[in-house]
Amino acid sequence: MNLTYENIEKGQVSEAFEVLFPGPIESYKHSTHANGLWNIIKQAASQDYLICIDMSENVNDPNYQKLLQFGLVTNHAYNVIGVRYSSI
């Protein structure tokens, strides 16, 4: 545990959330929860939860190049500010 937000150099988004927002935190991995992840995100957004995502470098993933086209940078975290359906 890094104990303060300032001390976080790398790691999981959930670690930063633990410091900034004391309360329950849930993490999901796309590779494990792919079939239900969209519903989880929609439900969290409808309840005004904070949602954060990250994009890890996985050049073998068929969607990897598509995500890069959107300007997403690998090994960074992003705050989700809205949810709407769009096929990539």
Backbone as ProteinMPNN parsed JSONL, in Angstrom:
{"seq_chain_A": "MNLTYENIEKGQVSEAFEVLFPGPIESYKHSTHANGLWNIIKQAASQDYLICIDMSENVNDPNYQKLLQFGLVTNHAYNVIGVRYSSI", "coords_chain_A": {"N_chain_A": [[0.85, -1.177, 0.0], [0.537, 2.22, -0.793], [-0.049, 4.379, 0.811], [-0.439, 7.211, 0.432], [-1.872, 9.272, -2.159], [0.02, 10.697, -3.609], [2.303, 9.124, -3.43], [1.921, 7.06, -5.188], [3.287, 5.437, -7.811], [3.033, 3.539, -9.776], [0.717, 0.957, -10.594], [-2.45, -0.463, -9.697], [-5.612, 0.995, -10.561], [-7.469, 0.786, -8.573], [-5.947, 1.0, -6.252], [-5.362, 3.732, -6.051], [-7.971, 4.68, -5.746], [-8.579, 3.603, -3.243], [-7.152, 5.258, -1.545], [-8.136, 7.811, -2.143], [-10.964, 7.666, -2.006], [-12.51, 6.426, 0.467], [-14.205, 3.471, 0.866], [-16.356, 0.894, -0.506], [-14.828, -0.919, -3.171], [-14.813, -2.212, -6.41], [-13.318, -4.394, -8.743], [-12.907, -5.344, -12.133], [-11.939, -7.595, -14.675], [-11.523, -7.462, -18.118], [-10.937, -9.748, -19.62], [-11.934, -11.762, -18.032], [-14.567, -11.058, -17.383], [-15.884, -10.408, -19.741], [-18.357, -10.982, -21.095], [-20.368, -9.935, -19.424], [-19.566, -7.408, -18.765], [-20.315, -4.938, -19.973], [-22.95, -4.586, -19.055], [-22.444, -4.342, -16.319], [-21.005, -1.932, -16.264], [-22.951, -0.14, -17.301], [-24.898, -0.327, -15.264], [-23.457, 0.634, -13.047], [-22.976, 3.274, -13.901], [-25.6, 4.234, -14.013], [-26.134, 4.418, -11.348], [-24.583, 6.455, -10.553], [-21.925, 5.884, -9.836], [-18.368, 6.157, -9.381], [-16.351, 5.523, -12.127], [-13.617, 3.947, -13.467], [-11.219, 3.14, -15.909], [-8.595, 1.135, -17.339], [-6.044, 0.684, -19.803], [-4.217, -1.885, -20.615], [-1.162, -2.898, -22.113], [-1.597, -5.067, -24.672], [-0.827, -6.481, -27.274], [-1.696, -8.674, -28.681], [-4.417, -8.765, -28.487], [-7.313, -8.495, -30.417], [-8.726, -6.089, -30.455], [-6.952, -4.17, -29.716], [-5.498, -2.423, -31.527], [-7.65, -0.937, -32.48], [-8.441, 0.452, -30.174], [-6.203, 2.053, -29.782], [-6.519, 3.771, -31.938], [-8.469, 5.459, -31.005], [-7.041, 7.101, -29.427], [-6.278, 6.23, -26.949], [-3.935, 5.572, -24.433], [-1.563, 3.147, -23.582], [-1.21, 1.515, -20.396], [-2.268, 3.508, -18.74], [-4.723, 5.232, -16.755], [-8.202, 5.921, -17.046], [-10.937, 8.077, -16.465], [-14.36, 7.406, -16.54], [-16.788, 9.319, -17.961], [-19.253, 9.247, -19.048], [-21.769, 7.052, -20.411], [-22.577, 5.314, -23.238], [-23.84, 3.386, -25.926], [-21.749, 2.203, -28.494], [-20.565, 0.72, -31.346], [-17.317, -0.542, -31.924]], "CA_chain_A": [[0.0, 0.0, 0.0], [1.349, 3.427, -0.942], [-0.482, 5.246, 1.912], [-0.953, 8.493, -0.065], [-1.993, 9.34, -3.617], [1.284, 11.23, -4.126], [3.307, 8.067, -3.451], [1.611, 6.038, -6.189], [4.069, 5.575, -9.036], [2.412, 2.624, -10.717], [-0.125, 0.0, -9.896], [-3.831, -0.573, -10.118], [-6.48, 2.138, -10.298], [-8.125, 0.56, -7.28], [-5.072, 1.485, -5.179], [-5.591, 5.176, -5.925], [-9.313, 4.857, -5.207], [-8.553, 3.289, -1.816], [-6.625, 6.425, -0.839], [-8.968, 8.986, -2.399], [-12.375, 7.465, -1.723], [-12.708, 5.265, 1.334], [-15.489, 2.818, 0.646], [-16.233, -0.339, -1.292], [-14.253, -0.818, -4.511], [-14.883, -3.466, -7.149], [-12.489, -4.415, -9.947], [-13.278, -6.372, -13.099], [-11.008, -7.765, -15.788], [-12.244, -7.733, -19.353], [-10.722, -11.136, -20.043], [-12.732, -12.643, -17.186], [-15.964, -10.628, -17.3], [-16.218, -9.796, -21.03], [-19.766, -11.118, -21.464], [-21.256, -9.132, -18.587], [-18.936, -6.152, -18.366], [-21.091, -3.78, -20.423], [-24.067, -4.419, -18.121], [-21.88, -3.854, -15.055], [-20.677, -0.519, -16.46], [-24.214, 0.605, -17.41], [-25.526, -0.271, -13.949], [-22.659, 1.541, -12.209], [-23.228, 4.641, -14.369], [-26.964, 4.621, -13.637], [-26.124, 4.676, -9.91], [-23.616, 7.55, -10.349], [-20.664, 5.421, -9.257], [-17.141, 6.523, -10.074], [-15.905, 4.421, -12.972], [-12.3, 4.186, -14.021], [-10.736, 2.016, -16.707], [-7.223, 1.27, -17.826], [-5.735, -0.088, -21.0], [-2.906, -2.501, -20.524], [-0.632, -3.256, -23.43], [-1.812, -6.451, -25.079], [-0.825, -6.383, -28.734], [-2.359, -9.847, -29.248], [-5.857, -8.558, -28.436], [-7.752, -7.957, -31.71], [-9.243, -4.725, -30.304], [-5.865, -3.299, -29.28], [-5.247, -1.368, -32.52], [-8.833, -0.084, -32.518], [-8.39, 1.335, -29.02], [-5.155, 3.039, -30.041], [-7.065, 4.757, -32.868], [-9.242, 6.411, -30.211], [-6.109, 7.925, -28.671], [-6.018, 5.686, -25.618], [-2.531, 5.259, -24.207], [-1.434, 1.967, -22.732], [-0.731, 1.661, -19.014], [-2.823, 4.721, -18.15], [-6.087, 5.089, -16.261], [-9.152, 6.893, -17.58], [-12.204, 8.221, -15.78], [-15.506, 7.321, -17.441], [-17.676, 10.44, -17.643], [-20.559, 8.979, -19.639], [-21.895, 5.718, -20.976], [-23.524, 5.134, -24.345], [-23.417, 2.265, -26.772], [-21.161, 2.479, -29.799], [-19.73, -0.423, -31.772], [-16.008, -0.061, -32.369]], "C_chain_A": [[0.893, 1.236, 0.0], [1.045, 4.5, 0.101], [-0.966, 6.634, 1.485], [-1.004, 8.45, -1.584], [-0.667, 9.776, -4.242], [2.352, 10.144, -4.268], [3.058, 7.004, -4.517], [2.393, 6.329, -7.459], [3.521, 4.682, -10.131], [1.58, 1.648, -9.909], [-1.519, 0.01, -10.472], [-4.609, 0.691, -9.754], [-7.127, 1.993, -8.931], [-7.265, 1.03, -6.109], [-5.251, 2.986, -4.969], [-6.964, 5.442, -5.314], [-9.355, 4.574, -3.71], [-8.081, 4.486, -1.004], [-7.588, 7.599, -0.953], [-10.399, 8.849, -1.91], [-12.568, 6.245, -0.84], [-14.121, 4.717, 1.15], [-15.278, 1.582, -0.192], [-15.709, -0.063, -2.702], [-14.363, -2.191, -5.164], [-14.035, -3.336, -8.401], [-12.927, -5.58, -10.821], [-12.232, -6.415, -14.193], [-11.803, -8.151, -17.028], [-12.123, -9.191, -19.765], [-11.572, -12.126, -19.251], [-14.225, -12.341, -17.277], [-16.5, -10.064, -18.616], [-17.704, -9.852, -21.351], [-20.696, -10.223, -20.66], [-20.742, -7.748, -18.26], [-19.735, -4.929, -18.784], [-22.264, -3.527, -19.479], [-23.599, -3.9, -16.767], [-21.598, -2.361, -15.158], [-21.947, 0.322, -16.536], [-24.887, 0.749, -16.046], [-24.777, 0.691, -13.028], [-22.905, 2.997, -12.603], [-24.618, 5.112, -13.954], [-27.068, 4.938, -12.146], [-25.103, 5.754, -9.535], [-22.353, 7.123, -9.61], [-19.5, 6.024, -10.034], [-16.678, 5.308, -10.865], [-14.573, 4.816, -13.581], [-11.867, 2.945, -14.781], [-9.26, 2.212, -16.991], [-7.052, 0.377, -19.038], [-4.318, -0.603, -20.863], [-2.449, -2.905, -21.919], [-0.814, -4.742, -23.67], [-1.946, -6.464, -26.596], [-1.483, -7.581, -29.4], [-3.88, -9.728, -29.233], [-6.309, -7.928, -29.747], [-8.286, -6.525, -31.623], [-8.158, -3.713, -29.95], [-5.633, -2.14, -30.247], [-6.435, -0.412, -32.615], [-8.825, 0.909, -31.363], [-7.32, 2.41, -29.192], [-5.655, 4.134, -30.978], [-7.911, 5.806, -32.15], [-8.348, 7.32, -29.367], [-5.844, 7.436, -27.264], [-4.566, 5.247, -25.524], [-2.453, 4.064, -23.267], [-0.858, 2.331, -21.367], [-1.096, 3.012, -18.397], [-4.243, 4.428, -17.686], [-6.941, 6.22, -16.807], [-10.424, 6.89, -16.746], [-13.322, 8.153, -16.819], [-16.487, 8.414, -17.03], [-19.078, 10.272, -18.267], [-20.583, 7.606, -20.27], [-22.959, 5.756, -22.066], [-22.965, 4.051, -25.241], [-22.871, 2.767, -28.089], [-20.328, 1.274, -30.187], [-18.418, 0.111, -32.313], [-15.63, -0.6, -33.705]], "O_chain_A": [[1.892, 1.285, 0.717], [1.823, 5.443, 0.25], [-1.846, 7.186, 2.146], [-0.273, 7.69, -2.219], [-0.283, 9.268, -5.295], [3.215, 10.239, -5.14], [3.904, 6.133, -4.725], [2.18, 7.355, -8.105], [3.549, 5.054, -11.304], [1.729, 1.536, -8.693], [-1.735, 0.443, -11.604], [-4.304, 1.363, -8.769], [-7.309, 2.979, -8.217], [-7.803, 1.421, -5.074], [-5.288, 3.454, -3.831], [-7.11, 6.322, -4.466], [-10.091, 5.238, -2.98], [-8.56, 4.707, 0.108], [-7.831, 8.303, 0.028], [-10.988, 9.825, -1.446], [-12.769, 5.141, -1.346], [-15.104, 5.449, 1.271], [-14.147, 1.255, -0.552], [-16.105, 0.912, -3.341], [-14.046, -3.207, -4.547], [-14.033, -2.289, -9.049], [-13.271, -6.655, -10.329], [-11.699, -5.379, -14.59], [-12.644, -9.049, -16.991], [-13.098, -9.798, -20.209], [-11.894, -13.206, -19.746], [-15.051, -13.253, -17.252], [-17.477, -9.316, -18.607], [-18.262, -8.867, -21.835], [-21.726, -9.793, -21.18], [-21.407, -6.991, -17.553], [-19.824, -3.969, -18.019], [-22.546, -2.378, -19.139], [-24.291, -3.1, -16.138], [-21.915, -1.605, -14.239], [-22.024, 1.379, -15.911], [-25.388, 1.822, -15.71], [-25.399, 1.474, -12.31], [-23.029, 3.86, -11.734], [-24.791, 6.272, -13.581], [-27.983, 5.645, -11.724], [-24.794, 5.947, -8.359], [-21.778, 7.903, -8.85], [-19.638, 6.359, -11.21], [-16.619, 4.198, -10.336], [-14.433, 5.901, -14.144], [-12.123, 1.823, -14.344], [-8.739, 3.323, -16.894], [-7.819, -0.56, -19.26], [-3.349, 0.148, -20.981], [-3.264, -3.214, -22.789], [-0.252, -5.572, -22.955], [-3.055, -6.457, -27.13], [-1.802, -7.512, -30.587], [-4.565, -10.507, -29.896], [-5.742, -6.916, -30.159], [-8.294, -5.817, -32.63], [-8.431, -2.514, -29.892], [-5.577, -0.987, -29.82], [-6.25, 0.79, -32.81], [-9.163, 2.078, -31.547], [-7.52, 3.554, -28.785], [-5.267, 5.294, -30.839], [-8.051, 6.926, -32.64], [-8.843, 8.207, -28.671], [-5.247, 8.154, -26.463], [-4.038, 4.621, -26.443], [-3.187, 3.984, -22.282], [-0.128, 3.309, -21.212], [-0.323, 3.583, -17.628], [-4.885, 3.494, -18.165], [-6.463, 7.337, -17.004], [-10.928, 5.833, -16.367], [-13.227, 8.785, -17.871], [-16.962, 8.437, -15.894], [-19.971, 11.083, -18.021], [-19.54, 7.058, -20.625], [-24.093, 6.177, -21.836], [-21.755, 3.836, -25.298], [-23.454, 3.646, -28.724], [-19.464, 0.852, -29.419], [-18.394, 1.087, -33.063], [-14.554, -0.286, -34.215]]}, "name": "protein", "num_of_chains": 1, "seq": "MNLTYENIEKGQVSEAFEVLFPGPIESYKHSTHANGLWNIIKQAASQDYLICIDMSENVNDPNYQKLLQFGLVTNHAYNVIGVRYSSI"}
